[in-house]
Amino acid sequence: MTAPTIDTGLLDDLEWRGLLAHTTDRDALREALSTGSVRFYVGFDPTAPSLHMGNLVQILTARRLQQAGHTPFALVGGATGMIGDPRDSGERTLNPSEVVEDWVARVRAQIEPFLDFDGPNAATMVNNHDWTASLSTIDFLRDIGKHFPVNRMLARDVVRSRLESGISYTEFSYVLLQSMDYLELFRTHGVTLQFGGSDQWGNLTGGVELVRRSEGERVHAFATPLVTKADGTKYGKTEGGALWLDPELMAPYAFYQFWLNVEDEKVGELLRIFTFLDRAQVEELEEATRETPHLRQGQRRLAEEVTSLVHGPAETRRIQEASAALFGGGDLSQLAPSTLGSALREAGSTSVDAGEELPTVVDLLVATGLASSKGEARRTVKEGGAYLNNARVEDPDHRPTRTDLLGGTWLVVRRGKKRFAGVEVR
């Protein structure tokens, strides 16, 4: 089998992209990544039915390492997912085993498209339930627990923050389980590098220390930073919840709009972290965002790149066509009903119960909030600023019929060039 070609500039690229918040010995890590194909792993606990924006940082970082010639092991925590990493805000709810098992399958399916499972540095999927389920309590305490000084475990930030409110032994011992994963993968697959989010740094170094104490070998770890908004608050939350990767939990149109609407000052950072554009391309988009921010060139490219990675180029094209059509730049009747519905729900929509007759255009303008009163709505029509399904309406008493419904369900009402809303007819 042909050996993989190693990109010796990988660590510099990760640093330029802002993906190195913490590392173990930086020089030793650089040497390891420059001299051969390093076997590395990154873990994902199935504590929800889908991965989210924060997990995407790790998935794409794994892809970068594989493209640079290194060999990934993607770990889905069927065992650790039964517990969950301790949080600052209180005890987690433990999920039933059958729920966790279902989520393991979902998470695996979300990770797999991002990695190459063929070739000289093919990826491998592993589940820590495979080596944890049969481990006895006595063996766990003797072989793993003896390597963890309690005073160091108590010094962890999340443990200190929970001491007064209370933390169960279950969550307290999570670091032992995750560290055991590193030891197992080191022993069985020769894995010598783990990475994860900066909130996992205590767990990452716990694994490094366990390998050193148990095997007398030095291994490596690094952590990616927490991605935050310009005001320092966490990204990945929307009004509807987390920024999910699953299209059933977050419509691709809404996902696209999230990236399209990020702050100007964050565009460069997010392009570095979440796309595979090179330095010259990113810096060109940063300059365009500074000089002509109203064109939103950086955000448009960011939304296109990330949505294509997660949902595919075809879905991204459908979203872009829907966006153009909703602002009068395309044929609304040609849009897929699911894409149109997602776009209108994201932009703002209302529903009406219609009998034999649908509401007039004036009533629709008021119902959608595009006009504050019937008088204002009538003036809008008279001035030529009212549109129904992208066709200008000249009669304020015009009443659409069911043949006007897009996808058998929707009407698109627009006021002027930039304000539109959907009406779902039931």
N, C-alpha and C positions, 0 to 999 in steps of 0.2 A: 504494500500500500504506500502511495506517495505521501511523504511527510508534508504537513501544512507549511505554507510560507508565513513566517513570523513578521509582523509589522513592528519594528523596533521603536516606532514613534508613538505607540499606543498610549503610554503614560502621559506624554506631553499633550496628546490630544484630549485625554480625559481631564487633564488639569485645565486646558484652555476652555473646555466646555463647562467648567465649574462643577465637575462630578466627583471631586475628591475633597470631602469635608474632613475626613480623618483617615490615616493609614497607620499600619504598623511600620516597621523600619522601611522608609521610602527608598533608600538605596538598594536594600536587599530585594524589595519588590520590583524595582526597575530592572535589576539584574535578572531576576527570575523570568520576567515578561519578555526580556530581550534575547534569552538564550535557548528557548525551546517552547514547545506547546504546553502551557500550564493547564492542569485540570482544575477547574474552579466550580464552585456551586453557589447558588442563590436560592433562598427558600421563600415559599409563599404559604401562609396559613389560610386554610379555607374557613374563615370566620364570617363569611358572607357568600351569597350565591354568585358573586361576580368580583373580579378585580377592579381596581379604580386607578385614578390618575397617579397616585403615589406608587402603586405597583408597576405602572407603565415605565417609570424611571428605571426600575430594576430590570424589567424585561428588555428594554432597549439597550441598557448597559451590557447585559449578557450578550445581546446580538453584536454589539461593538467588539467585545472581547473575542467572540467566535470569528467574526470577520477578520480580526487581526491574527488569527491562527491558533487561538486557544480553545480548549475543549470544555463545553458546558455540561453541568449536571443541574437540571432544574428540579428542585425538591418541592413537592407538595406535601404539606404537613398533615397527613391523616391522623397522626398521634398528637402533635402539638396543637393542631386545630381543635382538638377535643377540650383544650384548656384555654388557649389564647394568651398572648403576651400581656402582662400586667399593664393596666392603664393608670393614669394619674387620678382619674375621677371616680374610681370605685370598682367593685368586683364585676367581672363579666358574667353574663348569663351563659351557663354551659348548655350547648346544643346536643340533642339526641344523636347517637352514633349514626343512625340512618340518614339524618340530615347532613352531617359532616361528610359522610360517604358520597352523597349526591353532589355536594359542593366540591369535593375533591375532583370528581369527574368534570365538572364545569370549569374549574380553574385550569386543569390540565389542557382542556380543549382551547382555552383562551391563550395559553402560553405557546402551544405547539406551532402555530403558524409563524411565529417570529424567529424560530431557530431551525437550523438545518440538521436533519437527522440522518444524513448520508455524508459520505466523504471521509477524508482522513482525520478530521476533528469533529466527528458527528456528535450531536447532543444526545443525552440520555435523560429520561424522566425517572425520578425515584420518589418513593413514598416512605416517610419515616415510620409509618405504622408497621412496615414489613420487618423492621428490626427492633421495634419497641414492644409490640403486642405480646411476644413470648418471653420478655425479660421479667424475671421474678423481682419482687421488691428487695429481697436480700441481695441479689446480684447487683441491682441498681445502686443500692446504698454502699456496698463494698467496693464496686468497681468504678463508680462515677462519683457518688457523694463524697467519698473520702478526699477527693481532690479539690473540694470547694470550701475554703475557710468561711465560716459564717460571718465574721466581721467584714469581709470584702463584699459578701452578698448584701449585708445591711447598708453598706456604703453606696449602693446603686441609687441613683436619683429617684427612680420610680418607687423603690422600696421605702426610702426615707420619707417621701411625700405621702405614703400610705400608712405609715406606722401608727399615727394617731387615730385615723379613721378605721384602720384595720385592714390586714391583707391575709388571705388564707394561705395555708401551707402549699396548696395546689398551685396558686399563682407565684408564690415565693420560689418554688422549685422549677419554674419554667426554664430558667437559664440553664439548669442541668440538662434538661431534655434537648434544648437546642444545641448546646455544646456537644452533647453526645452524638448528634448528627455529624458534626465535623469529624469527630474521632472515627465514627463508622465509615464515612466516605474516604477518609485518609487511609484507613486500614484496607478497605475492600477495593478502592478504585484509584488510590494514589492522589486524591484531591489535596492540593496545597494552598488554595486560595478561596476565601469566602468574602462576599460583599453583601451589603444591604443598606437600608436607610440609616441616617445618623441617629435616629431614635433607637436603633438596634445595636449601637456600638458596644454597650455592655455585654450583650449576648455574643457579639462577634469576637470580642477579646476573650470572653469566657471559653469559647471553642478553641481559640489559639492556645490559651493557657492549658486547657485540658490535654491537648495533643502533646504539648511540651512536657507536662508532668507525667503523663501516662506512657508516652513513647520516646521521650527525649529528643524530639525532632522540632525544628523551627518551621512554622507555616505562616501564612500571610493573611491579612484582612484589610479591607478598606470600606469606608462608608460614604454614601452619596448624601448631599445636603437635603434638608427639608426645603421644598419649593414653596415660597410664600408670595403673597401679593405685595404691591409696592408699600402698603402700610404695615407689613410684617405679619398680617394674619394669614392663616393657612389657605392655600389653594385647594381645589378638589371638592369644594362644597358649593352647591347651587341652592336655589330656593327649594328645589325638589329633593335635595339630599346629595349624596356623593356623586362625583363625576365618574359614573360607571362605564366600563368598557362593553358590557352586555347591551346590545341594541334593544332588548326587551325591557331593560330597566332605565335606559336613557336613549331616546331616539337619536339616530345618527345626525339628524338635522340640528337638534339641540346641542349635541356634542360639537358639531362644526361651529355653531354660533358662539359657544363658549370660547373657543380659540380665536374666533374673529373679533371678539370684544375685549381681549386682554389689554391692559394699560400699555401705552406707548413705551414707557420706561422699562417694561418687562419683556418686550418683544425679543431683543437680542438674547437675553438669558434663556428664554423658552425655546428659541430656535436652536441654540446650542445643545440644550438638554434633550429635546424631544424630536429633533430631525437629524437626518444624515447629510445635510448640506455641508459643504466644506467652508473653510474659514473665509475665503474670498466672497462666497455667496452670502454668508451671514452678515459680514461687514457691509456689503453693498446694500442689503435690506435694512440694516440698522441706519445707514446714512440716509436712505430714502425715507425712513420713518421720521427721522429728525427734520429733514428738509421739507417734506410734503406730508405731514401727518394726516391731513384730511383724506389722502388717497388710501391710507391703511395698507400699503403694499406689504409691509412685514406681517401684519395680522392675516392678510389674505393668503400669503404663502404658508404661514404657520398652520392655519386652519386646513389648507389643502393637503399639506404634507402629513400632519398627524391623523387627520380623518382617513386619508388613504392607507396609512399604516394599519389603523385599527379596523376600519370598515371596508377597505378596498377602494381602488380607483373608480370603479363603476358607480358605487354608491356616492362617492364624492362628486362625480359629474352630475348625478341626479339632483343632489342637494344644490349645487351651483346653478343648475338650470331652474330649479324651483325658486331660488333667491332672485334670479334675474326676472323670471316670469311674474313674480309677485310685485315687482316694482315696474311692471309694464314692458319688460324687455323680452318677452317670450309668450308662447301659447300655453295658457293655463290648462287647456283641455288635454294637452299631451303629457302632462305630469302623471306619474303613478299615484293613485289615490292614497297609498300609505305615506308617500313622501309629502304630498300636498297636506294631508291631515296633520302630520308631524310638524310641518313648517307653520301651519296656521295656529296650532295649539301653542307652539313656542312663541309666536309673535303676539298672540292674544286673540282669543275667539270667544264667541258666545253661542248659545244654542237657542233655538226657537222651536216651539211645538206648532206646527202648521196644520191647519185643516184643509179646506178646499183651496184657500187662497194664501199665498205667501205675503209677508209684509211689504209695504212700499219701500222704495229706496230711501225716502226720508225717515221712515221708521227704522230701517236698517242702520242708517248713519247714527241715529240716536242710541239704538240698542247696543251698538259696538263701542260707543263712547267717542266716535270720531266727530260727533257734533253734540253740543250740550243741550240743544233744544230743537224742536221741529222748525222753529223760525230760522235758526242758524243753519240747519240742514237744507232748508229751501234756498237760502241765499247761496250756499255752497253749490247747489245744482245750477242755479241761475248764473253763477259766475263761471261755470264750466269746470269746476274742480271735483266733481263726483264721478266715480267710475264703478261699474259693476262688472266683475270678471274681465277687467282691463278695457272695457268699452265705456266711453264717456256717456253719461246719462244726461239728457236735456230736459226730461219731464219729471218734476218732483213727485208726481203721482204714479210714476212707472212702477209696475208690480211684476217682478220676475215670476216665471212659472217653473214647474218641476223639470222641464226640459233644459233649464239654465243651470241646474245643479251639476257641479263638477264631481265626477265619481259617484253620482247619484245622491250626494250628501251635502256638498259645500257650495257656498257662495263667497266670493272675495269682494269685499267693499273697500274702496280706496278713496282717500281724500287728498288731492294734490299728488305730488310725486313720491312722497316718502312715508305717508301714514296709511296703513292698511290694516284690516282685521278680517278674520274669518267668521262665517256664520254657518253653524252646523244645523241643518234642518232635520228634525226628527218626525 
